[in-house]
Amino acid sequence: MKHEIDIAQPEYLVEDWPGKYEVFSWLEYVVTVPNPIFIVTTRKANGAPNANLHSWGLLIGEKGNYSSLLALLDHSHTYANILREEEWCICFPSFEHYPQCFETIYCNAPDNDEITEAGFTIEPAKTVRAPRIAECPANLECRLEWHRPLYDGSTWHLFAGRVLHLAMDEAVMMPDPVERMQAMGLMYNVRGVVNPLNGELYGPNTLGLLSKVEKIFTDDGKPKGWRIQPQG
Ligand SMILES: Cc1cc2nc3c(=O)[nH]c(=O)nc-3n(C[C@H](O)[C@H](O)[C@H](O)COP(=O)(O)O)c2cc1C
């Protein structure tokens, strides 16, 4: 049975940290559709490396404009850094490095080297001044094209940047997509689940891992279980 759920935030919802349902829509904790995790790296005003653990973003674009779309909180260092420098790198960490990923949040001072302090290694980029993270097997270097608030008065701000360069570790460049996903160890931001019917919270956020890939196409290019037969 499908429930028809009113999108208005219910009175019985209790925040487990103050401001949670101001910064995030309560619906995010109900639909629980996960986003891939990556780290946005930028340069601080003093030139030190900045790292922002990120999941509200995507990669999109056609010929000549493969692009990175980011949703950033407007009080983050990364927001200010991109407005000033107009550049960033997208670094995809593997699951084995999730402790260092979270360290980037705990060593989030105004002038420090967040990459080194979090336990990662700085790697110079080829086309931008923003640093890359050596341990991340895939890195994209990006230049700002446009930005705007998600809505008027929103604390969320959208940035679109053109990908200028890609660096990828040959250790994850195997042709088999299943093996490649296993080698890359990509993570997903999985939200703590809220019951929309009574507001009950079933535990904290966690991580997902893209470790199961199904090959759904047969040798003649049709999805397995294809029901529509060719005519004639
Ligand atoms: C799993 C996870 C995903 C996150 N995704 C984002 C995001 O997409 N955008 C954002 O602004 N902050 C996001 N954050 C919060 C930032 O990582 C955090 O506020 C960080 O300290 C900001 O760094 P900065 O001030 O150096 O930019 C996320 C945090 C976690 C734990």
The ligand as a Tripos MOL2 file, in Angstrom:
@<TRIPOS>MOLECULE
LIG
   31    33     1     0     0
SMALL
NO_CHARGES

@<TRIPOS>ATOM
      1 C1         28.3770   13.0480    4.1420 C.3       1 LIG1
      2 C2         28.4180   14.5580    4.1220 C.ar      1 LIG1
      3 C3         28.0620   15.2470    2.9690 C.ar      1 LIG1
      4 C4         28.0750   16.6500    2.9320 C.ar      1 LIG1
      5 N1         27.7010   17.2980    1.8020 N.ar      1 LIG1
      6 C5         27.7370   18.6550    1.7400 C.ar      1 LIG1
      7 C6         27.3440   19.3410    0.5600 C.ar      1 LIG1
      8 O1         26.9700   18.7360   -0.4440 O.2       1 LIG1
      9 N2         27.3970   20.7070    0.5790 N.ar      1 LIG1
     10 C7         27.8190   21.4000    1.6730 C.ar      1 LIG1
     11 O2         27.8590   22.6590    1.6330 O.2       1 LIG1
     12 N3         28.1920   20.7770    2.8120 N.ar      1 LIG1
     13 C8         28.1640   19.4200    2.8550 C.ar      1 LIG1
     14 N4         28.5460   18.7750    4.0090 N.ar      1 LIG1
     15 C9         29.0270   19.5810    5.1320 C.3       1 LIG1
     16 C10        30.4630   20.0250    4.9130 C.3       1 LIG1
     17 O3         31.3040   18.9240    4.6330 O.3       1 LIG1
     18 C11        31.0110   20.7160    6.1690 C.3       1 LIG1
     19 O4         30.1430   21.7690    6.5230 O.3       1 LIG1
     20 C12        32.4140   21.2220    5.9550 C.3       1 LIG1
     21 O5         33.0500   21.3910    7.2000 O.3       1 LIG1
     22 C13        32.4580   22.5400    5.2140 C.3       1 LIG1
     23 O6         33.8090   22.8140    4.8820 O.3       1 LIG1
     24 P1         34.3040   24.2590    4.4020 P.3       1 LIG1
     25 O7         33.7360   25.2670    5.3730 O.co2     1 LIG1
     26 O8         35.7770   24.1350    4.4600 O.co2     1 LIG1
     27 O9         33.7700   24.4630    3.0160 O.co2     1 LIG1
     28 C14        28.4990   17.3760    4.0630 C.ar      1 LIG1
     29 C15        28.8780   16.6850    5.2340 C.ar      1 LIG1
     30 C16        28.8250   15.2970    5.2570 C.ar      1 LIG1
     31 C17        29.2180   14.5850    6.5250 C.3       1 LIG1
@<TRIPOS>BOND
     1     1     2 1
     2     2     3 ar
     3     2    30 ar
     4     3     4 ar
     5     4     5 ar
     6     4    28 ar
     7     5     6 ar
     8     6     7 ar
     9     6    13 1
    10     7     8 2
    11     7     9 ar
    12     9    10 ar
    13    10    11 2
    14    10    12 ar
    15    12    13 ar
    16    13    14 ar
    17    14    15 1
    18    14    28 ar
    19    15    16 1
    20    16    17 1
    21    16    18 1
    22    18    19 1
    23    18    20 1
    24    20    21 1
    25    20    22 1
    26    22    23 1
    27    23    24 1
    28    24    25 2
    29    24    26 1
    30    24    27 1
    31    28    29 ar
    32    29    30 ar
    33    30    31 1
@<TRIPOS>SUBSTRUCTURE
     1 LIG1         1 GROUP 0 **** ****
